Amino acid sequence: MRFILKKKVWLIVILALVSGAMFTVPLSYAKSAREIDASVDDSLDRFKREVEGSSNLLAQAKGVLVFPRVIKAGIGLGGEYGEGALRVGGKTIDYYNTISGSFGFQLGAQVKSVYLLFMNDQALRDFRYADGWEAGVNGSVALVTLGASGSVDTTKTNQPIIGFVLGQKGLMYNLTLEGSKFNKLEK
């Protein structure tokens, strides 16, 4: 009985430390506007290289929100955090962070890049003027995957907001942005 109790106490302590670290460390290492812009430039170049047809989608989009580096980690309790920029007409107009939490079977960490393309003025306006916009609550994001031929699945590209997630090995599958919260940063 004492062994089981000790295991539970240690598990709770470890989970508390990990979750506390995930939500405090990114805040203490917030990037400057210049660093975010440079990372966004690099991420957009990668997006154009790796996702067939992305240049056309970017040209059609009214705005694009790019998070070059979103870190997700968890041991039972998980969280993710990233900083990025909203660009309209190729120019940064605002900076944002994304944060989300989760509970369930999970162990490990991953880094990904997230791209949200606002395909009409209303979707962009709704995003910009919301106080803490949340995917799935304030707006629906159609997450795009690769089709069988390796090209973008165009059945989702006619939605008001389309999203792409790139991992270390390219476009990622079976993901969701539901519950991710996006907040404007003061830079």
N, C-alpha and C positions, 0 to 999 in steps of 0.2 A: 504494500500500500504506500509506504513512504517513497519507494522508487518511482511509482506512477505520479505521485504528487510532485516530487522533485522535477520530473520530466515536464509536467504541465507548467510549473513555475518558470523553468528555464525557457520553454517555448514562448510563453507570454513575454518574458523579458526580452528575448531576441526579437520577437515581432515588434514590440514597442520601440526598441532601438532602431531597427531597420526602417520602420515607417516614420519615425521622428527624423531620422537622417535624410530620408528622401524628400521631405517637405521643408527642411531648413537649409540644406546644403545649396540647392539651386538659388535660393534667395540671396545667399551671401556671396555668390559668385555671378551675379547678374552681369550680363555682357553689356558693353557700350553699344550705342547706335551704330557706330562705325564697324564694330566687330560683327554685329548682326547683319548689316548690309553686305559685308564681304562674304559671309556664310550663305546668305540668300542668293547672291550672284553665282557662287559655286554650285549651289543646289539646283538653281534653274538651268545652268549649263548641263549638269548631270541629267536632269529631267528630260531635256531636249534630246540628249544623246541616247538615253535608254528607253524612252517611251515613244514608240512610233506614232506619229500624228500629233504629238504634243505641241509642236510649234503652231499648228493651225488652231488647236484649242486655246492656247495662250493668246493668240491674236484675236480670237472671238470673245474671250472673257472680258468682262467689265472690270474685274479686279482679281488678284491672286494673292492668297495668304500662304506664306511659305514658312515652315518650321524646319530648318536644316537638320536639327539634331534633337529628337525627342527621346529621352531616356526612360525606359520602363524597367522596373525592378520589383521583385516581390518574393516573400516567403509566406505564403498563406494570405497575408495582406499585401496588396501591391499598389503601386502608384506610378504615375508618369508625369514628366515635366519637360517643357521645351520653350524656347523663346524664338520669335520670328517677326516677320514684317509683312504688312499689307501693302501691295503695290497696285497702283492704278495708273495706266498709261506708262508703265515702266518705271515709275517713281515711287519711292517709299512715302506713304502718307501717315502711317501709324505703326506702332510696335505692339505686339501682343505676346502673352504667354498662354500655354495650354497646360491644363492640369486635370488629372482624373485619378480616381482611386478604384480599387476592386478588391473583392474578397472571394476566396475560393482556392482550388488547387492550383498553385503556381509556385515555381521555384526558378530563380535565375534572373537574368537581365538581358535587354536587347536595346539596340539603338536603331531608330528609323527616322526617315524624313517624311513630313506630311505636307501635302499641297491641297489647298481648297481653291477651286476656281468658281468664281461667281459669274454665272453666265447671263444674268440680266440685272438691270439697274435696281429693281425692287429687292432682290435677294441681297445685293451689296449694301443697299441703304438699310435694310432690316438688320443686317449684321453690324454695321458701323454704329448704329444708334441704339443698340441693345446694351443694357447694363449687365455684362457677364453673360454672353451668348453661349448657349449649351446645345450641342448637336443632339438632335432627336427631340428636343423640347422647343427651342426657338426656331428651328429650321431642320429640314431633313437633308442629309448629305448622301448622295448616291456614290458609293465607293466603287471605283472602276477597277476591273481586273483584266488580265490578258485573255484574249480569245484563243481558240485552238491553234490558229496560225501564228501566234506570237504577237498579234497586233491588239490594239485596245478594243475592248468589248464596247462597240458603239451603241448598244441598246440603252446605255445609261447616260450618254453624253448629251442628251436633250433635256436634262433636268436643270433646275435653277442653280443648284450647287453640286458640283462633282468633286470628288476627292480621290487622291492617289496617295498610296503609302509605299515608299521605297525602302527596302532593307539593304543590308550589305550585298545581297545577291540579286537585287533588282526588285521589281514590283512584287509586293507581298500579297498573299491570299488569306481568305477567311478571317479578315479583321473587321473591326467595327470602330467607328468614332463616336457611337452613341454614348452619351454621358460625359464626353470630353467637354470641358468648359474653357472658353476663350475669353481672356480679360485684357483690356487695353493697358499698356505700360506707359508710364511717364518717363520719357528719355530726354 
